[in-house]
Amino acid sequence: MNSNALFAPWRIEYILGPKTGGCFLCAALAADDERAHLLLHRGKTCAVIMNRYPYSCGHLMVITNRHVETLAQMTPEERAEMMELTHRCVEILADAMTPHGFNTGLNLGKVAGAGLQDHIHQHVVPRWTGDTNFMAATGSTSIIPQALDELYAILRPRFDRL
């Protein structure tokens, strides 16, 4: 066995699974099984979903319920709820995971780092002192110490109280 190998067996589902070509955020919003899609909260105009391929443990996304690409296409209500849910995500993650800080933000356009460009979403990423180490800096590799299903079970009850 190669001692330099990192094993991420949950990625095989994505690698081998069918690629629908549609918007996975819209598919999650349309689905009945919220847990399977890691959907934590449905608001009036926006929702909160866990990132299936997180930068850091607890990486959430606040998404619009409508499929829109830009801030200009969002209604004032959507922009307000996106910011309110971002605030709630920070509070919930602070309580549940006690991170030392957060990165929050929008990646607008491919050159800005948007992997999904056509459905606007705001990232909420908890950070800990020392979490940017040689793995992330030299290997473009994140270490996620907790299973997504386990973290979903911790976070969902907190979002249910919103």
C-alpha positions in Angstrom: 0.0 0.0 0.0 1.2 3.5 -0.9 1.6 5.5 2.3 1.2 8.7 0.3 -2.3 7.8 -0.8 -5.4 9.4 0.5 -8.5 7.3 0.3 -11.9 9.0 -0.4 -14.2 6.1 -1.3 -17.3 8.4 -1.3 -16.0 10.0 -4.5 -16.5 6.8 -6.5 -20.3 7.5 -6.6 -19.6 10.8 -8.4 -16.9 9.4 -10.7 -19.0 6.4 -11.8 -22.4 7.9 -11.5 -24.5 9.2 -14.4 -23.9 12.8 -15.4 -27.3 14.3 -15.9 -26.1 17.6 -17.3 -28.8 19.5 -15.3 -28.4 21.8 -12.4 -27.7 19.6 -9.3 -29.0 22.5 -7.0 -32.3 22.6 -8.8 -32.5 18.8 -8.7 -31.9 18.9 -4.9 -34.6 21.5 -4.5 -37.1 19.4 -6.5 -36.3 16.1 -4.7 -38.4 14.7 -1.9 -35.5 13.2 0.0 -33.8 16.2 1.6 -31.2 14.1 3.5 -30.0 12.3 0.3 -29.4 15.7 -1.3 -27.9 17.2 1.9 -30.6 19.9 1.9 -30.7 21.5 5.4 -33.2 24.3 5.2 -35.9 25.6 2.7 -36.7 29.3 3.1 -39.2 31.4 1.2 -36.7 32.4 -1.6 -33.4 30.6 -0.7 -32.3 27.3 0.8 -29.2 25.9 2.6 -27.4 22.8 1.3 -24.2 21.1 2.4 -21.4 21.0 -0.2 -21.0 17.4 -1.3 -17.3 18.1 -2.2 -16.4 20.5 0.6 -13.3 22.7 0.9 -13.5 22.2 4.7 -15.7 20.2 7.0 -19.1 22.0 7.4 -18.9 23.8 4.0 -22.4 25.0 3.3 -24.0 26.9 0.4 -26.9 29.3 0.5 -28.7 28.9 -2.8 -31.7 30.6 -4.5 -34.8 28.6 -4.9 -35.0 29.9 -8.5 -32.4 29.1 -11.1 -30.7 32.5 -11.6 -27.1 33.2 -12.4 -26.4 36.8 -11.3 -27.0 39.1 -8.4 -28.9 41.4 -10.9 -31.3 38.6 -11.7 -32.1 38.1 -8.0 -35.0 39.9 -6.4 -34.4 42.2 -3.4 -36.1 39.5 -1.3 -33.8 36.8 -2.5 -30.7 39.0 -1.8 -32.0 39.8 1.7 -32.8 36.1 2.5 -29.5 34.9 1.1 -27.6 37.3 3.5 -29.9 36.3 6.5 -29.4 32.6 5.9 -25.6 33.2 5.6 -25.8 34.8 9.0 -27.8 31.9 10.4 -25.3 29.4 8.8 -22.4 31.1 10.6 -24.3 31.1 13.9 -25.3 27.4 13.6 -21.8 26.3 12.5 -20.2 28.3 15.3 -22.4 26.5 17.8 -22.1 23.1 16.3 -18.4 23.0 15.3 -16.6 25.9 17.1 -14.5 27.0 14.2 -12.0 29.8 14.7 -13.4 31.8 11.7 -15.3 31.7 8.4 -14.9 32.3 4.7 -18.1 33.5 3.1 -18.7 34.6 -0.4 -19.8 34.4 -4.0 -17.7 33.1 -6.9 -19.2 35.0 -9.8 -17.9 33.6 -13.1 -15.5 30.9 -14.0 -12.4 33.1 -13.6 -13.6 33.9 -10.1 -13.5 30.2 -9.2 -17.2 29.3 -9.9 -17.5 25.6 -10.5 -21.2 26.0 -11.0 -21.7 29.2 -12.9 -25.4 29.3 -13.7 -27.1 28.9 -10.3 -25.9 31.6 -7.9 -24.9 30.4 -4.4 -23.0 31.8 -1.5 -20.4 29.7 0.3 -20.1 29.5 4.1 -16.8 27.7 5.0 -15.8 27.2 8.6 -12.1 27.6 9.2 -9.7 26.5 12.0 -6.2 27.7 12.9 -3.8 25.5 11.0 -6.4 24.0 8.5 -4.5 25.4 5.6 -1.5 23.1 5.7 0.9 21.4 3.3 -2.0 19.2 1.9 -4.0 22.2 0.8 -1.1 24.4 -0.2 1.0 21.9 -2.2 -1.3 19.0 -3.0 -4.6 20.8 -3.6 -6.1 18.3 -1.2 -8.6 18.9 1.6 -8.8 16.7 4.7 -12.4 16.2 5.7 -12.5 14.5 9.1 -16.2 13.9 9.4 -18.7 12.0 7.2 -21.3 14.2 5.5 -24.2 12.0 6.8 -22.9 12.4 10.3 -22.6 16.1 10.0 -26.0 16.4 8.4 -27.5 14.6 11.4 -25.9 17.2 13.7 -26.8 20.3 11.7 -30.3 19.5 10.5 -32.0 19.8 13.9 -30.5 23.2 14.3 -31.8 24.4 10.9 -35.2 22.9 11.7 -35.4 25.5 14.6 -35.2 28.4 12.1 
